[in-house]
Amino acid sequence: MPVSYAVVGGGIVGSAMAMTLARRGCEVTLFEAETEVGLCASGTNSGILHTGFDSKPGELETAMILRAGPLREHAIDGLGIPMIRCGARMRGAPAKIEQNADLLGVPVLREGDDLLIPGEAVTDPIAMTHAFCAEAERHGAAIRPGQRVDGDLPGHDVVINCAGLHADRIARAFGDDSFTIRPRKGEFVVFENPGLTEIMLPVPTPRTKGVLAFPTVTGHIICGPTAVDIDDKSDWVVRADARRALAEQARGLLPGLAAEPVFAYAGLRPAGGSGENYVIGWSASSTRLLNVAAIRSTGLTAAMGIADHVCSDLLGVAERPLPYRPVPPPSGSWWARAARHRRLA
């Protein structure tokens, strides 16, 4: 009998997991509690695809980011996912960041005090999530939006927990209390674009990558995010003071910006409640549960690396060299679609 896989969570990581399993000939069903995939943390992030140039060597997160790069490029091109390969600039970058990039094998260029990272790019995260799910369905996967999982899904041999903000609740259904998820709010403001053509990065701190400005596939500029640890997993509100502060920072970076942003939105990153990051592996409480949790801020970038790691290294499912088929992207800006859903939820 073939193994039946259930993927819980239709964000970018869950959709990449379902697609990777389906393309390898597995029987897989993806369950998403919301009425559409990609509307929670995945649809309210920056849309930036990172190279990992400033990631810490030796960490699982870094390995997943680097592993994802070539896999993602192939999928984006084949599926026709919107993307701009705009590159990034870090002003006043210290030598240690350039040295870190060299150690990881990520190409960077020094231009005076600035560091240029040509491989950084921007995509539409909801379009990517939809494309991954469409590709999964093309290879036989069942995508089940609007189906919240409250139990341990006894009809499936293996349950892969990609539930993002609610991954700890899913784990508890299997008796696993080894981690908790606490939301980290990231707020953004959106402006019309007066001509920014590259991602502008601040020097990161140990806690956050800081506030950045970047162009989008829709022709706008986004500035953000903030990084505020909260307890309420339903608090998607942009604070008025955060909106003002971000707008001021954006105008300081780019004096040609309009006086006021045209939109603002917030995302909730699924951070580990005790500092956990990238909790990926079999649960000690159940032989059926495989956790893919606390993917705090780089899930969009690392999703295909994570899926490849789980399928190849943890499940032993062999890859099949298959072509991708282009998928029409959904209309409208990703932040407006996700924010509109959050207000109606």
Secondary structure, DSSP 8 states (H G I E B T S, - for coil): ---EEEEE--SHHHHHHHHHHHHTT-EEEEEESSSSTT-STGGGS--EE---TTS-TT-HHHHHHHHHHHHHHHHHHHHT--EE---EEETT--HHHHHHHHHHT---EEETTEEEETT-EEE-HHHHHHHHHHHHHHTT-EEEET----S--TT-SEEEE--GGGHHHHHHTTT--S--EEEEEEEEEEEE-SS--SEEE----SS----EEEE-TTSEEEEE---EE-S-TT-----HHHHHHHHHHHHHH-TTS-SS-SEEEEEEEEEETTS---EEEE-SS-TTEEEEE---S-HHHHHHHHHHHIIIIIS---------------SS-HHHHHHHHHHH-
